[in-house]
Amino acid sequence: MAFWGNKQEGESPQPGQQAPVQTTGTLEDGYNEIVKSKGRAPGIDLAIKLSDLILEHAVQERASDVHIESQGANLRVRFRVDGILQDMLNSPKNSDIPLTQRIRVLAGFDPEPPTSFRNEEGRFQKMLAGRAIQVRVSSFPTVNGEKLVLRVLDRQQLGLDLDQVGLDQDALTLIKKLIRNPYGIFFITGSTGSGKTTSLYAMLKNINTPMINIITLEDPVEYRLEGINQAQINAKTGFTWSEGLRTILRQDPDVIMVGEIRDFDTAEISLRAALTGHLLFTTIHTINSASIIERLFEMGVPPFLIGSSMLGAMSQRLVRKVCPKCSQNAAPPSEPVVNEFVKNMDADEGKIVKELILKPGAAYKVEKGCAECRNTGYMGRIGIFELMLMNEEIRKHILDHAPTDVIKRAAIKSGKMRTLLMDGILKARAGTTTLAEIIRVTATMV
């Protein structure tokens, strides 16, 4: 629906921070230099140099994932930066530089891929610019050869306080109050890569004191949090979500974080624990906050259990921030364009969205593109949020087994819930992102 058209490089590190990784030239330039030195150094040394170079560029470019692919006679390397894949290297493969074998060994795999497919996942740690970078590796066989995807886990990118994730002041105040409840369950939902883990960790970090026992159940444990007891699911040994939860409840917990609720057993144990004096945080896969209720119904959780244990829910997405170097001021869209945009929405929601977009005083921006942002027009990301707090009206709808649209309407009217789209429009009005980016990210919800 196309209605509208941080990298801190060069800055001195703050006290207590590590210097950013610095590389010169492009990844393609570096690759060509390594190829030129072929014959003067053993192939494995060149593979080590190339794998290090790829990771250094990935950290410098703030990449969350690195894709290493065989494309016929070519080696292709792509980085996912701010949620979008970008080509970084597309050059003729060199069989004398065993890059994939090097990464397989680092990840704990056999050097050569298995002859018959099996799921291979591993991880390793690399020191870059004096800091530890965790890398999770997944292997996949394609007709062109093995494809490797490296998830780059940089602790510096995760070390956010709750104040920094992108919540506006009103939502932040509500969240800080809610996470200090003595018991109840709070859900976070969002697509893969929407920052759910970052938000959960920021919440735990905010309430973590020596006076409370916080235990987490995760798959996998992506980052180690000081002062918090973290456990990793291992289905092979029988340490499943439900078994892990039952064990945690015998560990005198005050706060429990469950990485994901995906079945009836886990849901029921979690919600009953929330009724018996424990505070729980968890994630669940749904499209928005209100649809969490229907998802729990589908799992077989009784309405009374949901209504009596649930504190609220938050849906989130990540949107790209407009590049501060090259962004340009933009005029607000015309009223006929906005009318067309909101015509299929619920009447009350559409009215609020229209007023938000057309209200005077907006500082709308439009992306352009420059060398600083690699001609994308965007740099860095920020969260947009939809916070639904439980109230008597929503609880009544749950007990009546009401559908998602009824619960959503009640949350907007009685709970003053701001939807993802509304929160995104406010961030576009402030000039943090663009209306086009908000529409791209929330299109399935409009």
C-alpha positions as CSV (number, residue, x, y, z in Angstrom):
1,M,0.0,0.0,0.0
2,A,2.4,2.7,-1.3
3,F,0.5,5.9,-0.3
4,W,3.6,7.8,0.7
5,G,6.6,8.0,-0.8
6,N,23.6,5.1,13.8
7,K,26.2,4.0,12.6
8,Q,28.6,5.8,15.1
9,E,31.6,5.5,12.8
10,G,34.4,7.9,13.6
11,E,33.0,8.9,17.1
12,S,35.1,8.5,20.2
13,P,33.8,5.7,22.5
14,Q,32.2,6.8,25.7
15,P,34.0,5.9,29.0
16,G,33.6,2.2,29.7
17,Q,32.7,1.4,26.1
18,Q,34.8,-0.5,23.6
19,A,35.9,1.2,20.4
20,P,33.7,0.3,17.3
21,V,35.1,-2.2,14.8
22,Q,36.8,-0.3,12.0
23,T,37.6,-1.7,8.5
24,T,38.8,0.1,5.5
25,G,37.4,-0.4,2.0
26,T,34.5,-2.6,1.0
27,L,34.2,-6.4,1.7
28,E,34.6,-7.0,-2.1
29,D,37.9,-5.0,-2.0
30,G,39.1,-7.1,0.9
31,Y,38.1,-10.4,-0.8
32,N,40.0,-9.4,-4.0
33,E,43.1,-8.7,-1.9
34,I,42.9,-12.1,-0.2
35,V,42.5,-13.8,-3.6
36,K,45.5,-12.0,-5.0
37,S,47.7,-13.4,-2.1
38,K,46.7,-16.9,-3.1
39,G,49.8,-19.1,-3.4
40,R,51.8,-17.0,-1.0
41,A,49.8,-18.4,2.0
42,P,48.1,-21.7,2.8
43,G,44.4,-21.8,1.8
44,I,43.2,-22.3,5.3
45,D,45.1,-19.1,6.4
46,L,43.3,-17.2,3.7
47,A,39.9,-18.7,4.8
48,I,40.6,-17.6,8.4
49,K,41.4,-14.1,7.1
50,L,38.3,-14.0,4.9
51,S,35.9,-15.3,7.7
52,D,37.3,-12.7,10.1
53,L,37.0,-9.9,7.5
54,I,33.3,-10.8,6.8
55,L,32.5,-10.7,10.6
56,E,34.4,-7.4,11.0
57,H,32.4,-5.8,8.2
58,A,29.1,-7.4,9.6
59,V,29.7,-5.8,13.0
60,Q,30.7,-2.4,11.5
61,E,27.6,-2.4,9.3
62,R,25.4,-3.4,12.3
63,A,24.3,-6.6,10.5
64,S,22.0,-8.9,12.4
65,D,22.5,-11.8,10.0
66,V,25.2,-12.8,7.4
67,H,24.1,-15.0,4.4
68,I,27.0,-17.0,2.7
69,E,25.7,-18.5,-0.5
70,S,27.0,-20.4,-3.5
71,Q,25.4,-19.0,-6.7
72,G,26.7,-21.1,-9.5
73,A,30.3,-20.1,-10.0
74,N,30.0,-17.1,-7.6
75,L,30.3,-16.6,-3.9
76,R,27.6,-14.3,-2.6
77,V,27.6,-12.7,0.8
78,R,24.6,-10.7,2.0
79,F,24.1,-8.7,5.3
80,R,20.7,-8.1,6.9
81,V,21.0,-4.5,8.0
82,D,18.0,-2.8,9.7
83,G,15.9,-5.8,8.7
84,I,16.7,-5.5,4.9
85,L,19.1,-7.9,3.0
86,Q,21.9,-6.1,1.1
87,D,24.5,-7.6,-1.3
88,M,28.0,-7.1,0.1
89,L,30.0,-9.5,-2.1
90,N,29.3,-11.2,-5.4
91,S,32.5,-12.5,-6.9
92,P,33.8,-15.7,-8.6
93,K,34.3,-18.5,-6.0
94,N,37.8,-19.6,-5.3
95,S,38.1,-23.3,-4.4
96,D,41.5,-22.8,-2.9
97,I,39.9,-20.7,-0.1
98,P,37.8,-23.1,2.1
99,L,35.6,-20.5,3.6
100,T,32.6,-22.7,4.4
101,Q,34.8,-25.4,5.9
102,R,36.4,-22.8,8.2
103,I,33.0,-21.6,9.5
104,R,31.8,-25.2,9.9
105,V,34.8,-26.0,12.1
106,L,34.2,-22.8,14.2
107,A,30.6,-23.8,14.6
108,G,31.5,-27.3,15.8
109,F,30.4,-29.2,12.6
110,D,32.5,-31.6,10.6
111,P,34.5,-29.7,8.0
112,E,32.6,-31.3,5.1
113,P,28.8,-31.1,4.8
114,P,27.0,-34.5,5.5
115,T,26.1,-36.5,2.4
116,S,22.4,-36.8,3.5
117,F,20.6,-33.8,4.9
118,R,20.4,-33.3,8.7
119,N,19.7,-30.2,10.7
120,E,23.0,-28.5,11.7
121,E,23.1,-25.7,14.2
122,G,26.1,-24.4,16.1
123,R,27.7,-21.3,17.6
124,F,31.0,-19.8,18.3
125,Q,32.5,-16.6,19.9
126,K,34.9,-14.2,18.2
127,M,36.8,-11.3,19.8
128,L,36.6,-8.2,17.6
129,A,37.9,-4.8,18.7
130,G,38.3,-6.1,22.3
131,R,34.7,-7.3,22.7
132,A,33.1,-10.7,22.4
133,I,30.8,-11.3,19.5
134,Q,28.5,-14.4,19.7
135,V,27.8,-16.0,16.3
136,R,25.0,-18.6,15.8
137,V,25.4,-20.7,12.6
138,S,22.8,-22.6,10.6
139,S,23.6,-24.8,7.6
140,F,21.2,-25.6,4.7
141,P,21.8,-27.7,1.6
142,T,20.8,-26.1,-1.8
143,V,21.2,-27.3,-5.3
144,N,24.1,-24.9,-5.7
145,G,25.9,-26.0,-2.6
146,E,25.7,-25.3,1.1
147,K,24.2,-22.1,2.4
148,L,25.3,-20.8,5.8
149,V,23.4,-18.2,7.8
150,L,25.3,-16.5,10.7
151,R,23.2,-14.7,13.3
152,V,25.5,-12.0,14.8
153,L,24.8,-11.4,18.5
154,D,26.5,-8.3,19.7
155,R,26.0,-7.6,23.5
156,Q,26.5,-3.9,22.9
157,Q,23.4,-3.9,20.7
158,L,21.4,-5.6,23.4
159,G,22.5,-3.6,26.4
160,L,19.4,-1.4,26.2
161,D,17.6,0.1,29.2
162,L,13.8,0.0,29.1
163,D,14.0,3.8,28.5
164,Q,15.9,3.2,25.3
165,V,13.7,0.7,23.4
166,G,11.4,3.3,21.9
167,L,8.4,3.4,24.2
168,D,6.8,6.9,24.6
169,Q,6.7,8.3,28.1
170,D,3.1,7.3,28.8
171,A,3.6,3.7,27.8
172,L,7.0,3.6,29.6
173,T,5.4,4.7,32.8
174,L,2.6,2.1,32.5
175,I,5.1,-0.7,31.7
176,K,7.4,0.2,34.7
177,K,4.3,0.0,37.0
178,L,3.0,-3.2,35.4
179,I,6.3,-5.1,35.7
180,R,6.3,-4.5,39.4
181,N,3.1,-6.4,40.0
182,P,3.6,-9.2,42.6
183,Y,1.9,-11.7,40.3
184,G,0.2,-12.1,36.9
185,I,1.4,-12.8,33.3
186,F,2.4,-10.3,30.7
187,F,2.7,-11.3,27.0
188,I,4.9,-9.8,24.2
189,T,4.1,-10.7,20.6
190,G,5.7,-9.8,17.3
191,S,7.3,-11.3,14.2
192,T,10.7,-13.0,14.2
193,G,13.3,-10.3,14.6
194,S,11.0,-7.7,16.0
195,G,13.0,-7.1,19.2
196,K,10.9,-9.2,21.6
197,T,13.9,-10.7,23.4
198,T,15.5,-7.2,23.7
199,S,12.3,-5.9,25.3
200,L,12.0,-8.9,27.7
201,Y,15.6,-8.6,28.8
202,A,15.2,-4.8,29.3
203,M,12.2,-5.5,31.6
204,L,14.1,-8.1,33.6
205,K,17.1,-5.8,33.9
206,N,14.7,-3.0,35.1
207,I,13.4,-5.0,38.0
208,N,16.4,-7.1,38.8
209,T,17.6,-6.7,42.5
210,P,19.2,-9.1,45.0
211,M,15.8,-9.3,46.7
212,I,14.0,-11.2,44.0
213,N,14.7,-14.6,42.3
214,I,14.4,-14.3,38.5
215,I,14.6,-17.5,36.5
216,T,14.3,-17.8,32.7
217,L,13.6,-20.6,30.4
218,E,14.9,-20.0,26.8
219,D,15.6,-21.7,23.5
220,P,18.3,-20.7,23.0
221,V,19.9,-18.5,25.7
222,E,21.1,-15.7,23.4
223,Y,22.7,-13.5,26.0
224,R,23.9,-14.1,29.6
225,L,22.3,-11.6,32.1
226,E,24.2,-10.9,35.3
227,G,22.3,-11.8,38.5
228,I,19.6,-13.8,36.6
229,N,19.3,-17.6,36.5
230,Q,18.9,-18.7,32.9
231,A,18.1,-22.2,31.7
232,Q,18.2,-23.6,28.2
233,I,15.6,-26.0,26.7
234,N,17.0,-29.3,25.6
235,A,14.3,-31.6,24.2
236,K,16.9,-34.4,23.6
237,T,17.4,-34.8,27.4
238,G,13.7,-34.3,28.2
239,F,14.1,-30.8,29.4
240,T,11.1,-29.4,27.6
241,W,9.2,-26.2,28.1
242,S,6.6,-27.8,30.3
243,E,9.1,-29.9,32.3
244,G,11.4,-26.8,32.7
245,L,8.4,-24.8,34.0
246,R,7.5,-27.5,36.5
247,T,11.1,-27.6,37.8
248,I,11.3,-23.8,38.0
249,L,8.2,-23.7,40.2
250,R,10.1,-25.8,42.8
251,Q,13.0,-23.2,42.7
252,D,11.3,-20.6,44.8
253,P,11.0,-18.1,42.0
254,D,9.5,-14.5,42.2
255,V,9.8,-13.7,38.5
256,I,9.8,-16.2,35.6
257,M,10.5,-15.5,32.0
258,V,9.4,-18.2,29.5
259,G,10.9,-17.7,26.0
260,E,7.8,-18.8,24.2
261,I,4.4,-20.3,24.8
262,R,3.5,-22.7,22.0
263,D,1.2,-25.4,23.4
264,F,-1.5,-26.0,26.0
265,D,0.7,-27.5,28.6
266,T,3.1,-24.6,28.7
267,A,0.2,-22.1,28.6
268,E,-1.7,-23.7,31.4
269,I,1.2,-24.1,33.7
270,S,2.3,-20.5,33.1
271,L,-1.2,-19.0,33.6
272,R,-1.8,-21.1,36.8
273,A,1.6,-20.0,38.1
274,A,0.6,-16.4,37.5
275,L,-2.4,-17.0,39.7
276,T,-0.4,-18.5,42.6
277,G,1.9,-15.6,43.3
278,H,4.4,-15.5,40.5
279,L,5.1,-12.8,37.9
280,L,5.6,-14.2,34.4
281,F,6.9,-12.7,31.2
282,T,6.6,-14.6,27.9
283,T,6.2,-14.3,24.2
284,I,3.6,-15.8,21.8
285,H,3.3,-15.6,18.0
286,T,0.3,-13.6,17.0
287,I,-0.3,-10.5,14.7
288,N,-1.3,-8.1,17.4
289,S,-2.0,-7.7,21.2
290,A,-5.7,-8.5,21.0
291,S,-5.3,-11.7,19.0
292,I,-3.2,-13.3,21.9
293,I,-6.6,-14.1,23.6
294,E,-7.8,-16.0,20.5
295,R,-4.5,-17.8,20.3
296,L,-4.9,-19.0,23.9
297,F,-8.5,-20.1,23.2
298,E,-7.2,-22.2,20.3
299,M,-4.7,-23.9,22.6
300,G,-7.6,-24.9,24.9
301,V,-6.9,-22.5,27.8
302,P,-10.2,-21.8,29.6
303,P,-11.4,-18.1,29.5
304,F,-11.6,-17.7,33.3
305,L,-7.8,-18.6,33.5
306,I,-6.9,-16.0,30.9
307,G,-9.1,-13.3,32.4
308,S,-7.9,-13.7,36.0
309,S,-4.2,-14.1,35.4
310,M,-3.4,-11.8,32.5
311,L,-2.0,-8.3,33.3
312,G,-1.8,-7.2,29.7
313,A,0.0,-7.7,26.4
314,M,2.4,-5.7,24.1
315,S,2.8,-6.1,20.4
316,Q,5.9,-4.7,18.7
317,R,7.7,-4.3,15.4
318,L,11.0,-2.6,14.4
319,V,10.9,0.2,11.9
320,R,13.9,1.9,10.2
321,K,14.9,5.3,11.3
322,V,15.3,7.9,8.6
323,C,18.9,8.8,7.9
324,P,19.7,12.1,9.7
325,K,22.3,13.1,7.0
326,C,20.1,13.0,3.9
327,S,16.4,13.0,4.9
328,Q,14.3,15.7,3.5
329,N,11.1,17.5,4.8
330,A,7.9,16.2,3.4
331,A,4.4,17.6,3.1
332,P,1.6,15.7,4.9
333,P,-0.6,13.5,2.6
334,S,-3.8,15.0,1.3
335,E,-7.2,14.3,3.0
336,P,-8.5,12.3,0.0
337,V,-5.4,10.0,0.1
338,V,-5.9,9.5,3.9
339,N,-9.6,8.8,3.4
340,E,-8.7,6.1,0.9
341,F,-6.2,4.7,3.3
342,V,-8.6,4.4,6.3
343,K,-11.8,3.3,4.4
344,N,-11.5,-0.4,5.3
345,M,-10.7,0.2,8.9
346,D,-13.0,-0.1,11.9
347,A,-14.8,3.3,12.0
348,D,-13.5,4.4,15.4
349,E,-9.9,3.3,14.6
350,G,-10.0,4.9,11.2
351,K,-11.2,8.2,12.7
352,I,-8.3,8.2,15.2
353,V,-5.7,7.3,12.5
354,K,-7.0,10.1,10.1
355,E,-6.8,12.7,12.9
356,L,-3.3,11.6,13.8
357,I,-2.1,11.9,10.2
358,L,-3.7,15.2,9.4
359,K,-3.3,17.0,12.7
360,P,-1.2,20.2,12.1
361,G,2.4,20.5,13.4
362,A,3.9,17.3,12.0
363,A,7.6,17.2,11.0
364,Y,7.2,14.5,8.3
365,K,10.4,13.3,6.6
366,V,11.0,11.4,3.4
367,E,14.1,9.2,2.7
368,K,16.6,10.1,0.0
369,G,19.8,8.1,0.2
370,C,23.5,8.9,0.7
371,A,26.9,7.2,1.2
372,E,26.4,7.2,5.0
373,C,23.3,5.1,4.8
374,R,24.4,3.0,1.7
375,N,21.7,4.8,-0.4
376,T,18.9,3.3,1.6
377,G,17.7,6.5,3.1
378,Y,17.5,4.8,6.6
379,M,19.9,4.1,9.4
380,G,19.2,2.2,12.6
381,R,15.9,1.0,13.9
382,I,13.4,1.8,16.6
383,G,10.4,0.0,18.1
384,I,6.8,0.7,17.6
385,F,4.5,-0.7,20.2
386,E,0.8,-1.6,21.0
387,L,0.2,-1.9,24.7
388,M,-3.1,-3.5,25.8
389,L,-3.8,-3.5,29.6
390,M,-6.4,-5.7,31.1
391,N,-9.5,-4.0,32.4
392,E,-13.0,-5.1,33.4
393,E,-14.5,-4.6,30.0
394,I,-11.9,-6.7,28.2
395,R,-12.1,-9.3,31.0
396,K,-15.9,-9.5,30.4
397,H,-15.3,-10.0,26.6
398,I,-12.8,-12.8,27.4
399,L,-15.3,-14.6,29.6
400,D,-17.9,-14.3,26.8
401,H,-15.3,-15.9,24.4
402,A,-15.5,-12.7,22.2
403,P,-13.6,-12.6,18.9
404,T,-10.4,-10.6,18.4
405,D,-12.0,-7.6,16.6
406,V,-14.4,-7.1,19.6
407,I,-11.5,-7.2,22.1
408,K,-9.4,-4.9,20.0
409,R,-12.3,-2.4,19.7
410,A,-12.8,-2.5,23.5
411,A,-9.1,-2.0,24.1
412,I,-9.0,1.1,21.9
413,K,-12.2,2.6,23.4
414,S,-12.1,1.6,27.1
415,G,-8.3,1.1,27.6
416,K,-7.1,3.9,25.3
417,M,-4.9,1.4,23.5
418,R,-2.7,2.9,20.7
419,T,-2.3,0.4,17.9
420,L,1.0,-0.3,16.2
421,L,-0.1,1.9,13.2
422,M,-1.0,4.8,15.6
423,D,2.3,4.6,17.4
424,G,4.1,4.4,14.1
425,I,2.3,7.5,12.8
426,L,3.3,9.4,15.9
427,K,7.0,8.5,15.3
428,A,6.6,9.6,11.6
429,R,5.1,12.9,12.8
430,A,8.2,13.4,15.0
431,G,10.5,12.9,12.0
432,T,12.0,9.7,13.4
433,T,10.9,7.6,10.5
434,T,8.7,8.0,7.4
435,L,5.0,7.2,6.8
436,A,6.1,4.9,3.9
437,E,8.2,2.8,6.4
438,I,5.3,2.6,8.9
439,I,2.9,1.4,6.1
440,R,5.5,-1.2,4.9
441,V,5.8,-2.7,8.4
442,T,2.1,-2.5,9.4
443,A,0.6,-3.3,6.0
444,T,-0.9,-6.6,7.1
445,M,-2.7,-5.0,9.9
446,V,-4.5,-2.3,7.9
